[in-house]
Amino acid sequence: MNNKVIWITGASTGIGKEMACAFSKAGYIVVVTGRRKSRLVNLVSEIKFAGREASAFVCNVASERSVQSTTKRIFEKYGRIDCLINNAGVSIFKNFLDTKVFDYDYVMDINLRGSFLCMKSVLKTMIKLRRGHIINVLSVAATTVLENSSVYACSKAGLLALSNSVRKEVRKYNIKITNILPGAVETAMWDAKTRQKFKNRMMSPEDVANIALQTFEQPKKVLIEDIVVRPLKGDL
Ligand SMILES: NC(=O)c1ccc[n+]([C@@H]2O[C@H](COP(=O)([O-])OP(=O)(O)OC[C@H]3O[C@@H](n4cnc5c(N)ncnc54)[C@H](OP(=O)(O)O)[C@@H]3O)[C@@H](O)[C@H]2O)c1
């Protein structure tokens, strides 16, 4: 058993949930957070049933207070956060004219501001300890021009800029920041029809989870900065 603590946001379903399973199987302590408590509690029960340590906390990344209190609770319980995985995210696939101000605020608050808040909440301690790893889950939409994705792309491109800039500031303290930019993954982020149609073509959430684990397990001196991973047959 490894005593390193991995905090995964948005772990109630999809990629985040599979990351929790992958890191846990590899022996790490996982802390899973999200808004849907019952899903998180079920996930932790499964992990504990397999004899491993895990905790669940309700955390809405769009709320500064929620992020701060969750960070505090993790430090109180385990005394450390070795890796933060900023995975929580939402998408809205609409053309620009149909995109409401509400849609903009919703997506930006969770995808960009939420990741900003979570990074801020752990970095001070990481800098003090001169160690830590932050893995941000972005999307190929951060760098690829796609239709009907303007606000989603904007949130992920913003996170890419934020992440790259923070990385430059903190690498001198031995802190690693990695961006993972996945293409289509078969999760609830897609509507049922699209999911059914492209099921065989999309990557699985386990594929992305294993990439995050491999990224974290690189030698001390090695930093994987950015990973772009797509289905073999390309974007949908
Ligand atoms: N699926 C894809 O094709 C794809 C491709 C590229 C990138 N991504 C990225 O991968 C990440 C995970 O998405 P997914 O595909 O696994 O979809 P998903 O199954 O819908 O998972 C999204 C997760 O984010 C959480 N979440 C949403 N709003 C939140 C909030 N305000 N506070 C905390 N957690 C919140 C959800 O949990 P609660 O609802 O319980 O809070 C859920 O666990 C996202 O950042 C997404 O942009 C996905």
The ligand as an SDF file (V2000), in Angstrom:
LIG
                    3D

 48 52  0  0  0  0  0  0  0  0999 V2000
  -16.2730   12.3760  -22.6470 N   0  0  0  0  0  0  0  0  0  0  0  0
  -15.4950   12.9930  -23.5360 C   0  0  0  0  0  0  0  0  0  0  0  0
  -15.6000   12.7600  -24.7460 O   0  0  0  0  0  0  0  0  0  0  0  0
  -14.4540   13.9760  -23.0600 C   0  0  0  0  0  0  0  0  0  0  0  0
  -13.4840   14.3840  -23.9830 C   0  0  0  0  0  0  0  0  0  0  0  0
  -12.5260   15.2950  -23.5830 C   0  0  0  0  0  0  0  0  0  0  0  0
  -12.5160   15.7680  -22.3040 C   0  0  0  0  0  0  0  0  0  0  0  0
  -13.4660   15.3630  -21.4180 N   0  0  0  0  0  0  0  0  0  0  0  0
  -13.4090   15.9080  -20.0660 C   0  0  0  0  0  0  0  0  0  0  0  0
  -13.3460   14.8630  -19.1310 O   0  0  0  0  0  0  0  0  0  0  0  0
  -13.8360   15.3180  -17.8750 C   0  0  0  0  0  0  0  0  0  0  0  0
  -14.7690   14.2690  -17.3000 C   0  0  0  0  0  0  0  0  0  0  0  0
  -15.9140   14.1550  -18.1230 O   0  0  0  0  0  0  0  0  0  0  0  0
  -16.6190   12.7550  -18.4670 P   0  0  0  0  0  0  0  0  0  0  0  0
  -16.5140   12.5740  -19.9180 O   0  0  0  0  0  0  0  0  0  0  0  0
  -16.1390   11.6980  -17.5720 O   0  0  0  0  0  0  0  0  0  0  0  0
  -18.1560   13.1230  -18.2050 O   0  0  0  0  0  0  0  0  0  0  0  0
  -19.1240   12.8160  -16.9780 P   0  0  0  0  0  0  0  0  0  0  0  0
  -19.2810   11.3470  -16.8340 O   0  0  0  0  0  0  0  0  0  0  0  0
  -20.3200   13.6430  -17.2250 O   0  0  0  0  0  0  0  0  0  0  0  0
  -18.3330   13.3400  -15.7230 O   0  0  0  0  0  0  0  0  0  0  0  0
  -18.2830   14.6770  -15.3420 C   0  0  0  0  0  0  0  0  0  0  0  0
  -18.0250   14.7260  -13.8480 C   0  0  0  0  0  0  0  0  0  0  0  0
  -17.9060   16.0910  -13.4480 O   0  0  0  0  0  0  0  0  0  0  0  0
  -18.6200   16.2600  -12.2530 C   0  0  0  0  0  0  0  0  0  0  0  0
  -19.0740   17.6390  -12.1080 N   0  0  0  0  0  0  0  0  0  0  0  0
  -19.8480   18.3810  -12.9410 C   0  0  0  0  0  0  0  0  0  0  0  0
  -20.0710   19.5850  -12.4240 N   0  0  0  0  0  0  0  0  0  0  0  0
  -19.4210   19.6250  -11.2290 C   0  0  0  0  0  0  0  0  0  0  0  0
  -19.2750   20.5910  -10.2200 C   0  0  0  0  0  0  0  0  0  0  0  0
  -19.8640   21.8070  -10.2920 N   0  0  0  0  0  0  0  0  0  0  0  0
  -18.5310   20.2970   -9.1290 N   0  0  0  0  0  0  0  0  0  0  0  0
  -17.9500   19.0960   -9.0290 C   0  0  0  0  0  0  0  0  0  0  0  0
  -18.0450   18.1250   -9.9350 N   0  0  0  0  0  0  0  0  0  0  0  0
  -18.7900   18.3990  -11.0200 C   0  0  0  0  0  0  0  0  0  0  0  0
  -19.7850   15.2730  -12.3390 C   0  0  0  0  0  0  0  0  0  0  0  0
  -20.1920   14.8660  -11.0400 O   0  0  0  0  0  0  0  0  0  0  0  0
  -21.4510   15.4650  -10.2330 P   0  0  0  0  0  0  0  0  0  0  0  0
  -22.5160   15.7080  -11.2520 O   0  0  0  0  0  0  0  0  0  0  0  0
  -21.7670   14.4060   -9.2480 O   0  0  0  0  0  0  0  0  0  0  0  0
  -20.9340   16.7020   -9.5950 O   0  0  0  0  0  0  0  0  0  0  0  0
  -19.1330   14.0960  -13.0520 C   0  0  0  0  0  0  0  0  0  0  0  0
  -18.5880   13.2040  -12.1220 O   0  0  0  0  0  0  0  0  0  0  0  0
  -14.4930   16.6750  -18.1460 C   0  0  0  0  0  0  0  0  0  0  0  0
  -13.6320   17.7010  -17.7220 O   0  0  0  0  0  0  0  0  0  0  0  0
  -14.6300   16.6910  -19.6630 C   0  0  0  0  0  0  0  0  0  0  0  0
  -14.6300   17.9990  -20.1790 O   0  0  0  0  0  0  0  0  0  0  0  0
  -14.4290   14.4620  -21.7640 C   0  0  0  0  0  0  0  0  0  0  0  0
  1  2  1  0
  2  3  2  0
  2  4  1  0
  4  5  1  0
  4 48  2  0
  5  6  2  0
  6  7  1  0
  7  8  2  0
  8  9  1  0
  8 48  1  0
  9 10  1  0
  9 46  1  0
 10 11  1  0
 11 12  1  0
 11 44  1  0
 12 13  1  0
 13 14  1  0
 14 15  2  0
 14 16  1  0
 14 17  1  0
 17 18  1  0
 18 19  2  0
 18 20  1  0
 18 21  1  0
 21 22  1  0
 22 23  1  0
 23 24  1  0
 23 42  1  0
 24 25  1  0
 25 26  1  0
 25 36  1  0
 26 27  1  0
 26 35  1  0
 27 28  2  0
 28 29  1  0
 29 30  1  0
 29 35  2  0
 30 31  1  0
 30 32  2  0
 32 33  1  0
 33 34  2  0
 34 35  1  0
 36 37  1  0
 36 42  1  0
 37 38  1  0
 38 39  2  0
 38 40  1  0
 38 41  1  0
 42 43  1  0
 44 45  1  0
 44 46  1  0
 46 47  1  0
M  CHG  2   8   1  16  -1
M  END
$$$$
